[in-house]
Amino acid sequence: MHAAALELAQRTSTTAGPFAVSLAQDCRSIAQTMRMGELGEALATFESTTDRLQRFLTFVVVTSELLRAESPSIGIILADYGRRVLALLDRVQVALDRNDLVDLTLVLEHGLGPALGDYHGYAMHVSVALAGRHAA
């Protein structure tokens, strides 16, 4: 299982940066659509984005665990990043539970979107660390 997870993380790491940027753009687009009053379209788009968010977060969590032993600094940074994104997703859930579309818009546009975009700054370090794990 560990070897399979490592192989999957290595393959995924090559596209994770652009994938996270795409998710960030989606969050901003959803927020913009909400601001234009097209709530049904925005919420439907957000719902279709949740599977992609889940896959990305699974990658972040699994990869941070894989890297803790061999590359502890990047593993810790990635784990902290994952916790930050999860905290923002908790804020999204609270806004949804309260039917607070203003807060949902703000969290997507100014919280989750930028946080997802931040992964681009970690992407190369994660790929290099995972490649080092393969060589070990």
C-alpha positions, 0 to 999 in steps of 0.5 A, spaced: 500 500 500 505 504 501 509 503 495 502 504 491 501 511 495 508 513 493 507 512 486 500 515 485 503 521 489 509 522 484 504 521 478 499 526 481 505 531 483 506 533 476 499 536 475 497 538 482 500 545 481 496 547 475 490 543 478 490 547 484 490 553 480 484 551 476 481 550 483 483 557 485 480 560 479 473 556 479 472 559 486 473 566 484 469 564 478 463 561 483 464 567 487 463 572 481 457 568 479 454 569 486 455 576 485 452 577 479 446 574 482 446 567 478 446 563 485 443 556 482 449 556 477 454 558 482 451 553 487 451 547 481 458 549 479 461 549 486 457 542 487 461 539 481 467 542 484 467 539 490 469 532 487 476 535 485 477 539 491 476 532 495 481 529 490 486 535 491 486 534 499 487 527 499 493 528 495 495 533 500 494 529 506 497 523 503 503 526 500 504 530 507 504 523 510 509 520 505 514 526 506 514 526 513 520 521 514 524 523 508 523 530 507 520 532 514 520 540 512 516 539 506 512 534 509 510 539 515 509 545 510 504 541 506 501 538 512 500 545 515 497 547 508 492 542 508 490 544 515 489 551 512 485 549 506 481 544 511 479 550 515 477 554 510 472 548 507 469 548 514 468 556 513 465 554 507 460 549 510 458 553 516 456 559 510 452 553 507 449 551 513 447 558 515 445 559 508 449 565 508 451 566 501 455 573 502 460 569 507 460 563 502 462 568 496 467 572 501 470 565 503 471 563 496 473 569 493 478 571 499 480 565 503 479 558 499 481 561 492 487 564 494 489 558 499 488 553 493 492 558 489 498 558 494 499 551 492 503 553 486 509 555 490 509 548 493 508 544 487 516 544 485 518 542 492 513 537 493 515 534 486 522 534 488 521 531 495 517 525 492 522 524 486 527 523 492 523 518 495 523 514 489 530 514 489 531 512 496 
